[in-house]
Amino acid sequence: MILQGTIRTLHARPECVAGALNADNLHGMQTRAADGVVETSFDSEKIRSTIASVDDYLMNLAIAEDICCYVSH
């Protein structure tokens, strides 16, 4: 079985947030920015790996958003 999903979040500086997140992407993850949104797609064969990846991603997303709010253009 293949598990697939996408998380879409709105950001004031989506390119900054996506750039910060790309460094931590694992195999089966793709992150991109477009139209004020950061979109990360996941695919995996293991439910536990997917849950752990999404959990890590959400923590990294919160940190990236905070940092990008304080970094100058």
C-alpha positions as CSV (number, residue, x, y, z in Angstrom):
1,M,0.0,0.0,0.0
2,I,1.2,3.5,-0.8
3,L,0.1,6.4,1.5
4,Q,-0.1,9.8,-0.1
5,G,-1.0,13.2,1.2
6,T,-0.5,16.9,0.8
7,I,-0.3,19.7,3.4
8,R,-1.0,23.2,2.2
9,T,-0.4,26.2,4.4
10,L,-0.6,30.0,3.8
11,H,2.4,32.2,4.6
12,A,3.5,35.8,4.2
13,R,6.8,34.6,2.8
14,P,6.2,31.2,1.2
15,E,9.4,31.0,-0.7
16,C,11.4,31.5,2.5
17,V,9.4,28.9,4.3
18,A,9.6,26.4,1.5
19,G,13.4,27.0,1.2
20,A,13.9,26.3,4.8
21,L,11.8,23.2,4.7
22,N,13.4,21.7,1.6
23,A,16.7,21.0,3.5
24,D,14.9,18.6,5.8
25,N,12.8,16.7,3.2
26,L,13.1,13.0,3.3
27,H,12.7,10.6,0.4
28,G,9.1,10.7,-0.7
29,M,8.6,14.4,0.2
30,Q,8.4,17.4,-2.1
31,T,8.0,21.0,-1.0
32,R,7.2,23.9,-3.2
33,A,5.9,27.5,-2.8
34,A,3.2,29.1,-5.1
35,D,0.6,31.9,-4.7
36,G,1.2,32.5,-1.0
37,V,1.1,28.8,-0.2
38,V,3.6,26.2,0.9
39,E,2.6,22.8,-0.3
40,T,4.4,19.6,0.8
41,S,3.5,16.2,-0.6
42,F,4.3,13.0,1.1
43,D,4.3,9.4,-0.1
44,S,5.4,6.3,1.8
45,E,4.7,2.7,2.2
46,K,4.8,2.7,6.0
47,I,2.1,4.3,8.2
48,R,4.5,4.8,11.1
49,S,7.1,6.5,8.9
50,T,4.4,8.8,7.5
51,I,3.2,9.8,10.9
52,A,6.7,10.5,12.1
53,S,7.5,12.5,9.0
54,V,4.4,14.6,9.2
55,D,5.0,15.2,12.9
56,D,8.6,16.4,12.2
57,Y,7.4,18.4,9.2
58,L,4.9,20.3,11.3
59,M,7.5,21.2,13.9
60,N,9.9,22.3,11.2
61,L,7.1,24.3,9.6
62,A,6.4,26.3,12.8
63,I,10.1,27.0,13.2
64,A,10.6,28.0,9.5
65,E,7.6,30.4,9.7
66,D,9.0,32.0,12.8
67,I,12.4,32.5,11.3
68,C,11.1,33.8,8.0
69,C,9.0,36.4,9.8
70,Y,12.2,37.9,11.4
71,V,14.6,37.6,8.5
72,S,14.9,40.6,6.1
73,H,14.1,40.1,2.5
